Amino acid sequence: MDAPYLIPVFAGFFAGWSAILLRWAARVLGAWLGWLSLAAAAASAGSFLAGFLWAASTPPVARPSTVQILGGCLLALSGGALTGWALRQRGFGVLRSWRADLFEKRLPLRALRRPMELSVMASVAGLCWLRAAPPVWLCPALWVLLWNGMLELGEWELRRRLPACRDYLRRTPRYIPKLRVMRQKGSSGAG
């Protein structure tokens, strides 16, 4: 299969991986690497986006069905809603400046370790499902696999940089929330 649009997806993976390793190295080699890490993260996001746009430019094989349109819209909207909810609760800012107890005070962070990542994956999957072109489906499938590898590396770096978050990372599921935690009212989620 001829798939040149996957080249930017792989480039985005390597740029994201480099961003995490640069952030880790900044502790030893200097804070200036933090800015380089931020630039590599932006390059990673741009590269992933370029791969998606390139794949989306391929001609569709058929007109999307009604089920495909409804499912894609539902996924994209639910991902967008989760993004809004997570941003509202998390706020904007740098993760390293958070207090340790902030992780488990509010939903969705109390029930999910990665609400932003899950919401982006749902939105991207929904938008890609709206287009009946196999390259558009292959691109996010590969992206999700590579991105999860990057997130695991990021968690490894986070455990080393912020030892206080180890308990939270061990207790809180990545993508599928525990209903018991969802039902708890404002508690720390430790019980």
Phi, psi and omega per residue, in radians:
M1 nan 2.269 3.117
D2 -1.431 1.970 -3.053
A3 -2.413 1.165 -3.130
P4 -1.189 -0.334 -3.137
Y5 -1.206 -0.198 3.103
L6 -1.389 -0.285 3.129
I7 -1.040 -0.853 3.089
P8 -1.127 -0.488 3.099
V9 -1.146 -0.791 3.091
F10 -1.148 -0.680 3.098
A11 -1.090 -0.687 3.092
G12 -1.108 -0.660 3.095
F13 -1.094 -0.827 -3.121
F14 -1.168 -0.630 3.086
A15 -1.174 -0.698 3.104
G16 -1.160 -0.713 3.093
W17 -1.088 -0.747 3.105
S18 -1.102 -0.667 3.131
A19 -1.062 -0.735 -3.136
I20 -1.170 -0.782 -3.135
L21 -1.179 -0.613 3.076
L22 -1.148 -0.684 3.104
R23 -1.101 -0.679 3.122
W24 -1.189 -0.733 -3.122
A25 -1.231 -0.361 -3.116
A26 -1.078 -0.491 3.112
R27 -1.091 -0.616 -3.052
V28 -1.675 -0.764 -2.989
L29 -1.642 -0.213 3.087
G30 2.280 2.660 -3.085
A31 -1.177 -0.348 3.138
W32 -1.068 -0.435 3.094
L33 -1.195 -0.372 3.073
G34 -1.077 -0.700 3.105
W35 -1.196 -0.657 3.091
L36 -1.165 -0.621 3.075
S37 -1.109 -0.740 3.106
L38 -1.103 -0.713 3.098
A39 -1.129 -0.702 3.115
A40 -1.163 -0.647 3.101
A41 -1.144 -0.715 3.096
A42 -1.147 -0.683 3.088
A43 -1.129 -0.639 3.102
S44 -1.095 -0.852 3.134
A45 -1.087 -0.746 3.120
G46 -1.116 -0.666 3.140
S47 -1.193 -0.747 3.068
F48 -1.057 -0.777 3.124
L49 -1.067 -0.729 3.114
A50 -1.073 -0.709 3.101
G51 -1.102 -0.733 3.118
F52 -1.135 -0.784 -3.131
L53 -1.126 -0.659 3.103
W54 -1.138 -0.779 3.120
A55 -1.128 -0.657 -3.129
A56 -1.202 -0.329 3.130
S57 -1.378 -0.143 3.092
T58 -1.254 2.549 -3.106
P59 -1.196 2.454 3.109
P60 -1.220 2.655 3.135
V61 -1.486 -0.386 -3.139
A62 -2.804 2.952 3.047
R63 -1.352 2.371 -3.127
P64 -1.120 2.491 3.129
S65 -1.325 2.951 3.118
T66 -1.099 -0.721 3.119
V67 -1.094 -0.721 3.132
Q68 -1.121 -0.726 3.127
I69 -1.147 -0.812 3.138
L70 -1.116 -0.785 3.134
G71 -1.115 -0.757 3.124
G72 -1.116 -0.756 3.118
C73 -1.137 -0.727 3.129
L74 -1.091 -0.784 3.110
L75 -1.100 -0.809 -3.108
A76 -1.124 -0.743 -3.139
L77 -1.207 -0.699 3.116
S78 -1.172 -0.651 3.056
G79 -1.116 -0.720 3.103
G80 -1.126 -0.702 3.118
A81 -1.134 -0.738 3.109
L82 -1.149 -0.641 3.078
T83 -1.060 -0.839 3.133
G84 -1.072 -0.769 3.136
W85 -1.102 -0.810 -3.121
A86 -1.146 -0.719 3.109
L87 -1.133 -0.671 3.135
R88 -1.123 -0.702 -3.118
Q89 -1.402 -0.694 -3.103
R90 -1.363 -0.682 -3.059
G91 1.376 3.132 3.107
F92 -1.737 2.639 3.109
G93 2.490 3.095 -3.081
V94 -1.567 2.363 -3.075
L95 -1.022 -0.649 -3.052
R96 -1.190 -0.256 3.133
S97 -1.588 0.017 -3.133
W98 -1.318 2.613 2.943
R99 -1.351 2.626 -3.071
A100 -1.076 -0.611 -3.087
D101 -1.337 -0.188 3.135
L102 -1.167 -0.507 -3.111
F103 -1.005 -0.642 -2.992
E104 -1.982 0.227 -3.121
K105 -1.350 -0.744 -2.986
R106 -2.228 2.657 2.977
L107 -1.284 2.660 -0.009
P108 -1.459 -0.121 -3.101
L109 -1.158 -0.404 3.103
R110 -1.263 -0.532 -3.061
A111 -1.833 -0.365 -3.102
L112 -2.312 2.367 3.104
R113 -1.333 -0.563 -3.032
R114 -2.225 1.078 -3.121
P115 -1.154 -0.625 3.136
M116 -1.164 -0.758 -3.129
E117 -1.136 -0.756 3.113
L118 -1.084 -0.720 -3.116
S119 -1.176 -0.683 3.107
V120 -1.157 -0.737 3.117
M121 -1.091 -0.720 3.127
A122 -1.142 -0.757 3.136
S123 -1.115 -0.796 3.140
V124 -1.119 -0.762 3.126
A125 -1.077 -0.736 3.122
G126 -1.114 -0.782 -3.140
L127 -1.171 -0.649 3.120
C128 -1.245 -0.549 -3.132
W129 -1.216 -0.395 3.121
L130 -1.215 -0.320 -3.103
R131 -1.856 2.120 -3.095
A132 -1.477 1.205 3.111
A133 -2.455 2.062 -3.109
P134 -0.912 -0.651 3.104
P135 -1.063 -0.558 3.135
V136 -1.231 -0.467 3.097
W137 -1.471 -0.627 -3.139
L138 -1.182 -0.711 -3.095
C139 -1.032 -0.893 3.127
P140 -1.234 -0.505 3.107
A141 -1.093 -0.806 3.101
L142 -1.166 -0.689 3.134
W143 -1.055 -0.761 -3.134
V144 -1.092 -0.731 3.116
L145 -1.097 -0.840 -3.126
L146 -1.167 -0.707 -3.105
W147 -1.129 -0.679 3.103
N148 -1.122 -0.623 3.032
G149 -1.091 -0.723 3.096
M150 -1.116 -0.727 3.141
L151 -1.135 -0.643 3.087
E152 -1.121 -0.736 3.077
L153 -1.104 -0.679 3.100
G154 -1.106 -0.672 3.104
E155 -1.201 -0.645 3.065
W156 -1.038 -0.799 3.132
E157 -1.135 -0.688 -3.137
L158 -1.146 -0.700 3.097
R159 -1.067 -0.652 3.141
R160 -1.303 -0.641 -3.076
R161 -1.436 -0.661 -3.111
L162 -2.191 1.440 -3.103
P163 -1.002 -0.442 -3.124
A164 -1.128 -0.360 -3.096
C165 -1.525 -0.058 -3.080
R166 -1.036 -0.741 3.119
D167 -1.072 -0.809 3.123
Y168 -1.032 -0.805 -3.122
L169 -1.141 -0.593 -3.140
R170 -1.286 -0.672 -3.051
R171 -1.449 -0.570 -2.965
T172 -1.642 2.233 3.131
P173 -1.193 2.676 -3.102
R174 -1.216 -0.998 -2.961
Y175 -2.170 -0.491 -3.085
I176 -1.870 1.935 -3.048
P177 -1.248 2.667 3.025
K178 -1.509 2.196 -3.095
L179 -1.093 -0.581 3.129
R180 -1.057 -0.705 3.138
V181 -1.236 -0.630 -3.133
M182 -1.132 -0.576 -3.073
R183 -1.423 -0.325 -3.115
Q184 -1.165 2.407 -3.117
K185 -1.642 1.851 2.975
G186 0.995 0.150 3.117
S187 -1.390 3.051 -3.085
S188 -1.294 -0.247 3.133
G189 1.469 0.083 -3.089
A190 -1.453 -0.283 -3.026
G191 -1.552 nan nan
